[in-house]
Amino acid sequence: MFGIDTRQENIYEACAYSIVENALEGFNGTMFAYGQTGAGKTFTMVGDYKDPHLKGIIPRGFDHVITAI
């Protein structure tokens, strides 16, 4: 659980970075967003992909993979 003021990049680093790194090395990786309606799951996963500070986990993961390739 993260506070309302937590930055998207901090959430990515804490939760998804290692999953993407392991996937790049050939391991399976899954991130599952579960919670109450209105809790911020969609914003955390997608965010605003046009704003680099508000990009969610999915666009950051794509960027991570493309950069690694």
Secondary structure, 3 states (H helix, E strand, C coil): CCCCCCCHHHHHHHHHHHHHHHHHCCCCCCCCCCCCCCCCHHHHHCECCCCCCCECHHHHHHHHHHHHC
